[in-house]
């Protein structure tokens, strides 16, 4: 994953969008990849200031490895009214770490921290994981599901080219009360299944891409209380800046795109998304 991260750091940052009329939350970001600096650095502070200037005043920073999950917790401690943390081994990370049990023990300890509000991102990714490693990836997913249930925290799911197995495993072991599909990538039929099961669907900048009509078709179907918005920054900058380096400020662009698809007022949608984020992840204060 490191090479991909380095490519995104080197990209030119997307310009700041027009401010939202009501403050809201980026429910999934990777600020340490945007800056490649310490969690208390001014570079991280600038990301948060830029976001706040356009109406995005809170960020959930999400883990993908043991070391980076530590970064998330430190950021949530330092920026204590603006940032919450999620911790996990990413599904691409779990099958290849040198000592899986050691890293999972770190995640379990971090999960006890009061500013860790979710276990994620975990899940399945069949795009980058070879078939012979998928069983190990599935075992890691089951372990993270169990941790989310034991700690009574939200589960944040990464799902790439693995829809059927994700849904099957959740049904097999039982999903946590709060289960979030990060960067939802399914079609209308999958959205209907997730909605029926009470899962939360989080939409990223991909909803603005020309080649994603299935996402735009799914957006209006989601009940307002099962909807979140995210950047997954520095990845997936929304159109018209696709290919740029993404930041939490771009939530303003994504909220406007979702509001258009749903036929809703931008301010009212931003307010509802803020309420949803704090219901799922808890208060930032």
Secondary structure, DSSP 8 states (H G I E B T S, - for coil): -HHHHHHHHHS-B-------SS-EEEEEE-HHHHH-S-TTSHHHHHHHHHHHHTTEEEEEEE-SSHHHHHHHHHHHHHTTTTEEEEE---HHHHTT-S-HHHHHHHHHHHTTSTTEEEEEEEEEETTTS-GGGHHHHHHHHHHHHHHHHHHT-EEEEEEES-HHHHHHHHHHH---SSEEETT----HHHHHHHHHHT-EEEE-GGGG-TT-HHHHHHHTTS-GGGEEE---BTS---TTSTTSB--GGGHHHHHHHHHHHHT--HHHHHHHHHHHHHHHH----
